[in-house]
Amino acid sequence: MDFAAPLDSLVAQGPLLLTALHLATAGTVTVHALMRKREVSSAIGWIGLAWLSPFFGPLLYFGFGINRVKRRARRLRGADEAGHGRGQKAIVVAGPTGSLERAVGRITRAPTEPGTVAAVLECGDEAYPRMLAAIEAATTSVALSTFIFRTDALGESFIAALVRAHRRGVAVRVLIDGFGGGFLFSRAYHALRREGVPAARYLHSLLPWKMPLLDLRLHKKILLIDGRMVFLGGLNIGGENVLASRPQEPVRDVHFIIEGPVVRQVMDSFQEDWAFSTGETLEGPAWFPSGHAVGTAPARVISSGPDQSVDQLMLVLLSAINGASSSLRIATPYFLPDEQIITALQLAALRGVEVDIVIPARNNHRLMGWAMQAHLRPLLKAGCRIWRSPAPFDHSKLATVDGVWCLIGSANWDARSLRLNFEITMELYAADLANRIARLIDGKRGEPLTLEQIDARWPIVKIRDAAARLLMPYL
């Protein structure tokens, strides 16, 4: 049989077939982006890329533009729907911050519950010994969620403590981000699994068709002990946070020990992530005990992510900024929010609120540092004060409003934390804690950044920084 003629015909029709395939793929991206993308700029960008970059554009959209994470939210409405029975009524916050409390309650659909910050741990040197001691003292359960889990000397000590807890009969669960914990090979994950410790990697697969979205990350840092006490903040597990060891690239961070009924909300967040990753539901008194320590302040967990809770943290921040009447303090390593946050901060400064933002003098991610420089001029012009914290690199995430409201947790003030990452933060209405955190933020202030310094950059540097800012959603 002569196959030459059909083959020649197929080759002749090649350009037409490629054109038809381009029209089909670009058209599919267009329809999907029009129906699913809330931001006009994002929709326009993806549609333009699909049409102007045949095949490569749709491929990028498939890998980075489609959110295929579907998680069923567990909403807290006074009592937990999973049947853990809180037995607590939402605390009513009086005074000027009462409207903020009500707004956040409607945003998150979660009540405020009593919580106590038992300790503020200002670096890994203070936090890690307390965390390891808590794991050793655990009697019923240990739940650990982390973005980075190194296997240096510090990481090995955590692995050993978790293994010992597992062997003495404590229920241990460890959840490590599939990217930050090592995409190709997570040494900590495999070390724990070899010892029989239940561990999982969040959103991880080497198979492209099983990867829900290449850019989503679990950024939470949680250590829950016996369901009664939680270590929460921005501290990963790595030796770079132990300043006494003089690491090559030291990192300073802040972690908190929290007790009280609000801890159950943190456990809810971990349980949801664990069930999503493994299919196992954590239930019973080992994870949700009764008789919590009495909390001293209204507190609430804000879980956010690119699934059912998208925009929750953004709306909370906007509510807090817009509700500020006298002071607003922010400390964050990565400050690259979108225009809504920038505008709200400008308006706060223009109406007389003292807005102080502390960022590192030198960023550990060069592209992020460049992009941030292109983002600051409008804030300085409006009267916000921006301070540069000296070395070591400060990874703390802290905020206070009017000396009463404070926000702690894992989220940065950038597009990644506000849109792409799964984050956990906690708000507390406590003047003593807010004042403590305000002093902590003020203590990080180094040299102020001025308009003159921003404007004095070389033109080529301004172009570089502006170009880096275009990558804002992925930095």
Secondary structure, DSSP 8 states (H G I E B T S, - for coil): ---HHHHHHHHHTHHHHHHHHHHHHHHHHHHHHHHH--SHHHHHHHHHHHHHSTTHHHHHIIIII----------BSSSBTTTT----------STTHHHHHHHHHHHT---EEEEEEEEE-SHHHHHHHHHHHHHH-SSEEEEEES-B--SHHHHHHHHHHHHHHHTT-EEEEEEETTTTTSS--HHHHHHHHTT--EEEET--SSGGG-S-TT-EE---EEEETTTEEEEES--BSGGG-GGG--SS-EE--EEEEESTTHHHHHHHHHHHHHHHHS----STTTS-SS----SEEEEEEEE-SSTTTTHHHHHHHHHHHH-SSEEEEE-S-EE--HHHHHHHHHHHHTT-EEEEEEESS-SSHHHHHHHHTTSHHHHHHT-EEEEE-SSEE---EEEETTTEEEEES--EEHIIIIIEEEEEEEEE-HHHHHHHHHHHHHT--EEE-HHHHHTS-HHHHHHHHHHHTTGGG-
